[in-house]
Amino acid sequence: MANEKLSPGALPTKAKPKRVALYCRVSTGDQHLETQLYDLREMTKQRGYEVAHEYTDVISGARAKRPGLDELLADARRHRFDIVLVAAFDRVARSVRHFLEVLDELSHLNIEFVSLRENIDTGGPLGRAIVVIVGAIAELEKSLIVERVRAGMRRAKLEGRRIGRAPLDIDRAQVVVDRRAGMSLSQVAQKHRISRASVCRLVKEPGGVKKPSVPQLGNERVVPPTGSSNLPAAA
């Protein structure tokens, strides 16, 4: 009934604590993951969270593939936790763009993101606003870089400078001749200071080297004598 009171010994049911995933990364084995984990565990206790799993990586921040981060995102898609807690932004992503991609995926999965050093919590309106500002700044930076590159290319064209890699300055016909003469790919590449792939490409190009033509007299074809025939000529 609506007016039914709790018995004197009964206690109200407590809300289930939020499940949190801890993520830590160090670049080399000389650094210690426990330094980050200790602070994150303490923060988890203070907020009354329940640690669902701890994900770690010992890998450079420039690497796109990270076993720990990949496992975290896979478990996020299975909704195995409600919050991701990290020591700092740079522990998560190799660039601002990568960071925003990770953050956007967590947002679509309704998973909060909390950073200890930057004191950012996307569970609140201020945290979400800061993330939007960071994304806008990253997009602006990307546009400025593209514009600077285009301006540099326009200036280079006006000054008559070549844009892109210079063409190979080699004797293409001699490369083909050397290869057909029996030299190996490595030998030809070393002689002309090019790669083996370039040797293969030049040999396969049409019209590389024409085969020597057989001399003719009038309308008759002259067959050059061979040293293998010692038979006397017919009378």
C-alpha positions, 0 to 999 in steps of 0.5 A: 500500500502507498501508506505502508511504513517500513518496519523499525528494523528495515533500511531503505534500499541504497542506490547501486554505485556507478561502475567505473573503468580506470585507464592508465598508460605509460610510454616505457617500462621505466615508468610505473602504472601504479602511480596513476592507479593509486590516485584513480583508486583514491578518487573512486573511493571518495566518490563511492564508485565501484571499480569494474575493471582496470585497463593499462597500456605500456606503449607510446602515445603516438601508437594508434593501436593500444591493447588496453584502450581497445579493450576498454572501448570494446567493453564500453560497447557492451555497457560493462561500466558507466564512467571512464576515469583517467589521470589526464587527457594525454593518457588517452589519445595520441592527438586532439582529434583522436581524443575527441573520437574516443570522447564522442564514442563514449558520449554516444554510449552514455558513458561519462568521462572524468579526467583527474588532472584537468578536473573535467567531468562530462557528467556535468554541464560545465564538463560537456561545455569544455569538451565542445570548446576543445573540439571547436579549437581543434577544428579551427587549428585543423583549418588553419593548418590546411590554409597555411599549406595551401598558401605555401603551395601557391607561393612555391608555384609563383616562385617556380619551385617544384612541388612534390618529389623530383623525378628520377634522374637515371638512364632508363634505357640502360636500366632495362639493358642491364636487367635483360643482360642478366644482372639481378634486381639488386645489382641493377638497383645498386648500380643506378642507386634506385630501389628494386621496385623502380627497376621492376617498374622500368623494365615493365614499362612499354617501349623501354628498349627496342630489340636490335633489328636484323639487317636486310639486303633488298627484300631478302633477310640476311641471317647472321652466321652462327659459330655452331655450323661447320658444314661445307657449303653445297656445290 
